[in-house]
Amino acid sequence: MTQILPLALPGTLVDHHRIDLTALYSTGWGIHTYDVAGTPNGEVYALYGVYRHTYGVADDEQDPAKAGFGYRIITRYSANGEVLASALFRSDGAGEPSAVVDGNDMSLCVLPDGVLAISTRPDNTTLVAPDLSRVLAAYDSKDRRPFGEFAPGDAFATSISVTPSGRLLCTVAEYGVWRYGNLLTNIVGVADGALTAHSKPVIKALAALDPAPAHHSGIDSRAHATYRGAPIGLANRPRPALTELVADEDPLSGWDDSRLGRPVALADDLFVVPVYAKTFRGGSRGRPFVFALVDDRGEMTGRLHGLHEWRDSPFTGFNFNLAADPNHGHAFHLNRYGLYAWNKAGVLRAKLATDTKAFKPLTHFTLAACSPDGDLLLVHTKQHLILRVPAPDDLTVLAAAVEEALRAYARQRTALKKEWEPVNWHWTLTSAPVYRL
């Protein structure tokens, strides 16, 4: 069933900071969506943030109506679209300290036991109760910085996804990737045990991006992430690296400074690992990218075929997300030029081009995830709504399903506006509980 869900701001937060919902984002405030995740029972969680930068206002300004701020918000929706609860925490280091470990590249995952995992780079993972009422545990890596004393923390993963049987598909950051003096995502691995508030499983590395991150020492070993039975670090990581396997595809500039995207599971033992070449300030359309198929032995068995580096470039607008429905063996990607769908063999089975009238509205959406039952979860970047698209078992009728969902979106949006009365597409939540984490 097609469904739309509002990415709402808690009314108490709007009132406390006197947020002007009519103001343009160019005045220094805005809303950004990080991730969306579904549960087997049809519920949905959304992770997004709101910030305000105040120019010309003192950093120690105490009046919340004038001071800048940054918050992350998690909202939980029932299977029928009702907002059940929200939780928020500071992301700017100000105010009441948060139990959630903050960081970059924030992502969301619902673990097999229903616990919510919030992960950020580098390898910080916070476990939150399903009802959003409290933090259960936090694995904090204590980010290493150049020229400073470093005391290793208790790290886990930069991102987590769950396979049908409950395996955890993870990424891990390493120091010195492409000779940078910080930690960047470099390892893809699988953990077969449960991640709980009391214990974490070992992540077995399958693939690496940079084959030899620079300036490693003993403190850079990841004891909970292993390759061939030994901790990741120093010279121990999978070889050949993904960039070595695809090195002949861009012989002029190579794959130095490339980035590893968040992998998705096509099956319990098959994963799609996106790799993107270096981006440039003057424009990156046409730069190479690979959606590699990697099995659980670490072998690159193929790729998702059918995308042209220029005509289908994800670098336009930086739309790099992939989503997968492992129960049917389908992978999806949405960028400015179309919605693409592949089967398990990596064959492109559908392309819904956005230069056609029917699918032009897709240019306003980003692909967030697939729900466990295979529905596509899209986020409207300006209207702050999640669109749930029932994806068919047969990809040859995907076009009809998406076209109907876009029509339903327009109808349901009108009804939701009458119910919520948003201001400039900003939705305010007043009825559900709001927790501070």
C-alpha positions in Angstrom: 0.0 0.0 0.0 1.3 3.4 -1.0 1.9 5.6 2.1 3.4 9.0 3.0 4.9 9.8 6.3 5.9 13.4 7.6 9.4 14.2 8.8 8.0 16.3 11.6 9.7 18.7 14.0 8.7 18.3 17.7 6.4 21.2 18.6 8.3 21.7 21.8 11.5 22.2 19.9 10.0 24.7 17.5 8.6 26.7 20.4 11.7 26.5 22.5 14.0 27.9 19.8 11.2 30.1 18.2 12.0 28.5 14.8 10.6 30.6 12.0 9.2 28.0 9.7 8.5 30.6 7.0 12.2 31.6 6.7 14.3 30.5 3.7 17.1 28.1 4.3 19.5 30.7 3.0 19.0 32.6 6.3 21.0 29.9 8.1 18.7 27.0 9.1 17.5 23.8 7.5 16.4 20.2 7.7 18.4 17.2 6.4 17.4 13.5 6.2 20.1 11.0 7.0 18.4 7.6 6.7 15.2 5.6 6.9 14.7 2.0 8.0 11.8 -0.4 8.0 10.9 -3.3 10.3 9.4 -6.7 9.5 6.1 -5.7 11.1 5.7 -2.7 8.8 6.9 0.0 11.1 9.3 2.7 9.8 12.0 4.7 11.6 13.4 8.0 10.1 16.6 9.8 11.2 16.9 13.4 10.3 18.3 16.7 11.6 17.5 20.3 12.1 20.0 23.1 12.6 20.3 26.9 12.8 23.4 29.0 12.3 23.2 32.5 13.7 25.4 35.0 12.1 26.6 37.9 14.2 25.3 36.3 17.4 27.8 35.5 20.2 28.7 31.9 20.7 27.7 32.0 24.3 24.2 33.4 23.6 21.8 31.9 26.2 18.5 32.9 24.7 17.3 29.8 22.8 15.3 32.1 20.5 18.5 33.7 19.3 21.2 31.0 19.7 22.3 28.5 17.1 21.6 24.8 17.5 21.8 21.4 16.0 19.6 18.4 16.7 19.2 14.9 15.3 15.6 13.5 15.4 14.4 9.9 15.2 10.7 9.3 14.5 8.9 6.0 14.7 5.8 5.3 12.5 3.3 2.5 12.9 2.5 0.2 10.0 -0.6 2.3 9.2 1.4 5.6 9.1 0.7 6.9 12.6 3.5 8.8 14.4 4.2 6.7 17.5 7.1 8.7 19.1 10.1 10.8 18.4 13.5 11.2 20.1 16.0 14.0 19.8 19.5 14.7 20.8 22.0 17.6 20.4 24.5 17.3 17.6 26.4 20.5 18.2 28.0 19.7 21.6 25.9 22.4 23.3 23.3 22.1 26.0 22.5 18.9 27.8 25.0 16.1 26.7 23.7 13.3 24.7 24.2 9.5 25.2 24.2 9.1 21.4 27.7 9.1 19.9 27.7 11.7 17.1 29.8 11.7 13.9 29.7 11.8 10.1 27.9 9.6 7.6 25.1 8.9 10.0 23.0 5.8 9.3 20.2 3.8 10.8 19.5 0.0 11.1 16.9 -2.1 12.8 18.7 -5.1 14.3 17.1 -8.6 14.3 15.9 -8.2 17.9 14.1 -4.9 17.1 16.7 -2.6 18.7 17.7 0.5 16.7 21.3 1.0 15.8 22.6 4.5 14.9 26.0 4.4 13.4 28.4 7.1 12.4 32.0 7.4 11.1 34.3 6.4 12.5 32.9 3.1 13.8 30.6 4.6 16.5 27.4 2.7 17.1 24.6 3.6 19.6 21.8 1.1 20.5 18.4 2.7 21.2 15.3 0.9 22.6 12.6 0.2 19.9 10.2 2.6 21.6 12.9 5.4 21.4 12.7 6.0 25.2 16.3 5.4 26.1 19.9 4.5 24.9 20.8 1.0 25.7 24.6 1.1 24.9 27.1 3.2 23.0 30.2 1.9 21.2 32.5 4.9 20.9 35.7 4.6 18.8 37.3 7.8 20.2 38.3 9.3 16.8 42.0 9.5 16.2 43.3 12.9 15.2 46.7 13.8 13.8 49.4 15.3 16.2 47.3 14.4 19.2 47.5 11.7 21.9 45.1 8.8 21.0 43.5 6.4 23.4 41.5 3.7 21.5 37.9 3.4 22.5 35.3 0.7 22.1 34.5 0.8 18.4 32.0 -1.2 16.3 30.9 -0.1 12.8 30.4 3.0 10.6 27.3 1.4 9.0 25.2 -1.7 9.5 22.7 -3.5 7.4 20.9 -6.8 8.1 20.6 -9.8 5.8 17.5 -12.0 5.7 19.0 -14.5 8.2 20.2 -11.8 10.6 23.8 -11.4 9.6 25.2 -7.9 10.0 26.7 -6.3 6.8 29.1 -3.7 8.1 31.6 -1.1 7.1 34.7 -0.2 9.2 36.8 3.0 9.0 40.6 3.0 9.0 43.2 5.6 9.6 45.3 7.0 6.8 43.1 6.0 3.8 44.5 7.7 0.7 47.0 9.3 3.1 44.4 11.4 4.9 45.1 12.2 8.6 41.7 10.9 9.8 39.6 7.8 9.6 37.7 7.0 6.4 35.5 4.1 5.5 37.7 1.4 4.1 36.5 -2.1 5.0 33.4 -4.2 4.2 32.7 -7.1 6.4 30.1 -9.5 7.9 29.3 -10.3 11.5 27.4 -13.5 12.3 26.8 -12.9 16.0 24.3 -10.6 17.8 25.1 -7.0 18.6 23.8 -6.3 22.0 24.2 -3.8 24.9 26.6 -6.3 26.5 28.6 -7.8 23.6 29.5 -7.2 20.0 30.3 -9.8 17.4 33.5 -10.0 15.4 33.3 -8.4 11.9 35.1 -10.6 9.3 36.5 -8.4 6.6 35.6 -9.3 3.0 36.8 -6.3 0.9 38.9 -3.2 1.2 39.0 0.1 -0.7 42.6 1.4 -0.1 44.9 -1.6 -0.1 47.5 0.1 2.1 46.4 3.0 4.3 49.3 5.1 5.3 51.2 5.5 8.6 49.6 2.6 10.5 50.9 1.6 14.0 49.8 -0.9 16.6 47.1 1.5 17.9 45.3 1.4 14.5 44.4 -2.3 14.8 40.7 -3.1 15.0 40.5 -6.1 17.4 36.8 -6.6 16.7 37.3 -6.6 12.9 39.5 -9.4 11.6 41.0 -10.7 8.4 42.2 -14.3 8.3 41.9 -14.5 12.0 44.0 -11.5 12.9 42.9 -7.9 13.7 42.5 -5.5 10.7 45.4 -3.0 10.7 49.0 -2.5 9.6 49.3 -4.6 6.4 46.5 -7.0 7.3 43.4 -6.4 5.1 41.8 -8.1 2.0 43.9 -8.0 -1.2 43.5 -7.3 -4.0 41.4 -4.3 -2.9 38.4 -3.3 -4.9 40.3 -0.3 -6.4 43.0 -2.8 -7.6 40.3 -5.0 -9.2 38.9 -2.1 -11.2 42.1 -0.1 -11.8 42.1 -0.6 -15.5 38.7 1.2 -15.9 40.1 4.7 -15.4 43.8 4.5 -16.4 44.3 8.3 -16.6 43.5 9.3 -13.1 43.2 6.0 -11.2 41.0 5.4 -8.2 43.1 7.3 -5.6 40.8 9.4 -3.3 37.8 7.2 -4.2 35.1 6.6 -1.6 33.3 3.5 -0.4 29.5 3.8 -0.4 27.2 1.9 2.0 26.9 -1.7 0.9 23.5 -3.5 0.7 22.6 -7.2 0.9 21.2 -8.9 -2.2 21.2 -12.2 -0.3 22.7 -13.7 2.8 25.9 -14.4 0.9 25.9 -11.7 -1.8 26.3 -7.9 -1.4 26.5 -4.8 -3.6 29.4 -2.6 -2.7 29.5 0.8 -4.4 32.8 2.5 -5.1 32.9 6.1 -6.4 36.0 7.8 -8.0 37.3 11.1 -6.7 35.0 14.1 -7.0 36.0 17.5 -8.2 34.8 21.0 -7.3 34.3 21.9 -11.0 31.9 19.0 -11.6 32.2 15.3 -11.5 29.6 14.0 -14.0 31.1 11.3 -16.0 33.5 10.1 -13.3 33.7 6.3 -13.0 31.8 4.3 -10.4 31.3 0.6 -9.8 28.5 -1.3 -8.1 30.5 -4.4 -7.3 28.9 -7.8 -6.5 30.9 -9.3 -3.6 30.2 -12.7 -2.0 30.7 -13.7 1.6 34.1 -15.2 0.7 35.3 -11.8 -0.4 35.3 -12.6 -4.1 34.1 -9.9 -6.6 31.8 -12.0 -8.7 30.4 -9.3 -11.0 28.7 -5.9 -10.9 25.4 -4.2 -11.5 25.5 -3.5 -15.3 23.7 -1.1 -17.6 24.6 2.4 -16.3 26.4 4.9 -18.4 29.1 7.0 -16.7 27.7 10.2 -18.2 24.1 9.7 -19.0 23.3 7.9 -15.7 25.8 9.6 -13.5 25.1 9.5 -9.7 27.6 12.4 -9.3 25.0 14.8 -10.5 23.4 15.9 -7.2 25.6 13.3 -5.4 22.9 10.7 -5.3 25.0 7.7 -4.2 22.5 5.5 -2.3 21.7 1.9 -3.1 18.8 -0.2 -1.7 18.2 -3.9 -2.0 15.4 -6.4 -1.4 17.3 -9.6 -0.6 14.1 -11.7 -0.4 13.6 -11.2 -4.1 17.2 -10.5 -5.1 16.5 -7.0 -6.4 18.8 -3.9 -6.1 17.7 -0.3 -6.7 19.4 3.0 -7.3 17.8 6.5 -7.9 19.6 9.5 -9.2 18.7 12.6 -11.2 18.4 10.6 -14.4 16.2 7.7 -13.3 15.2 4.9 -11.0 17.1 1.7 -11.9 16.5 -1.9 -10.8 18.6 -5.0 -11.2 18.2 -8.7 -10.5 20.5 -10.9 -8.5 22.7 -11.6 -11.5 23.4 -7.8 -11.9 21.3 -7.5 -15.1 19.4 -4.2 -15.4 15.8 -5.1 -15.6 14.1 -1.6 -15.4 15.0 2.0 -15.9 12.4 4.7 -15.2 13.9 7.8 -16.9 13.2 11.1 -15.3 13.2 12.9 -18.6 9.7 11.4 -19.2 6.6 13.1 -17.8 5.5 10.2 -15.7 8.7 9.9 -13.8 10.0 13.5 -13.7 8.7 13.9 -10.1 11.3 11.3 -9.0 14.0 14.1 -9.3 12.6 15.5 -6.1 13.2 12.3 -4.2 16.1 10.4 -2.8 16.2 6.6 -2.3 16.6 5.8 1.4 16.1 2.1 1.7 14.0 -1.0 1.0 11.7 -2.2 3.8 12.0 -5.9 4.8 9.0 -6.7 2.6 10.6 -5.0 -0.4 8.8 -1.7 -0.5 10.9 1.3 -1.6 11.3 4.1 0.9 11.8 7.5 -0.9 12.3 10.9 0.8 11.0 14.1 -0.8 13.9 16.5 -0.3 11.8 19.7 -0.2 8.4 18.6 1.2 10.0 16.5 4.0 7.8 13.4 3.3 8.6 9.7 3.1 6.9 7.9 0.2 6.5 4.2 0.6 6.3 2.5 -2.8 5.0 -1.1 -3.0 7.6 -2.7 -5.2 6.3 -5.6 -7.3 7.8 -9.1 -7.3 8.3 -8.7 -11.1 10.5 -5.9 -12.0 9.0 -5.7 -15.5 5.9 -4.0 -14.0 7.9 -1.6 -11.7 7.1 1.3 -13.9 3.4 0.9 -13.4 3.8 0.5 -9.7 5.9 3.6 -9.3 3.6 5.7 -11.6 0.6 4.7 -9.4 2.5 5.5 -6.2 3.4 9.0 -7.5 -0.3 9.6 -8.3 -1.2 8.4 -4.8 1.4 10.6 -3.3 -0.3 13.7 -4.7 -3.7 12.6 -3.3 -2.4 11.6 0.1 -0.3 14.7 0.4 -3.4 16.9 0.0 -5.2 15.0 2.8 -2.1 15.2 5.0 -1.9 19.0 4.5 -5.4 19.4 5.7 -4.7 17.3 8.8 -1.3 18.7 9.8 -1.4 22.3 8.3 2.3 22.5 7.6 4.1 25.8 7.2 6.2 25.9 4.0 6.2 22.1 4.0 7.5 22.0 7.6 5.5 19.5 9.7 5.1 20.1 13.4 4.4 17.2 15.8 2.3 17.9 18.8 0.5 14.7 19.8 3.2 11.9 20.1 5.7 11.6 23.0 9.2 13.1 22.5 12.2 11.6 24.3 15.6 13.2 25.0 18.5 10.8 24.5 
